[in-house]
């Protein structure tokens, strides 16, 4: 998404549809009505802000890591 120049305005777990099959995870991004489009890739500072928002959402919605383990959170938040 970021490499394609799309910046999600409200990146949080409610706006992701996550599925897995064995070792593979698939993520579909929802609610792009307020997305910002860039000419080229999204700048690094914007990416970090987007992923930080997603990490806060994961901590808030799954504080005990019952659904997202440390590895899954790292994949979702590019950390």
C-alpha positions, 0 to 999 in steps of 0.5 A, a space after each residue: 500500500 505504502 509503496 504504491 503511494 496510498 496512505 490510509 487515514 485511519 489505519 487500525 485493526 477495525 479496518 483490516 480483514 486478516 486471515 491465515 492459512 497455516 504459516 501464511 497471513 493475508 490482510 485486506 485493507 478496508 475503509 479507504 474513503 479518506 486515503 491520501 494518494 502520493 505521487 510515488 511511495 508514501 514518505 517514511 515519516 508518514 509510514 511510521 505514523 501509520 504503523 504506530 497508529 496500527 500498533 496502538 490499535 492492536 494494543 488497545 483491542 488485544 491487550 493480552 495478545 490473545 489473537 495477535 502474538 508478537 510475531 503477528 504484531 510485528 508483521 502488521 506494524 512492519 516493526 
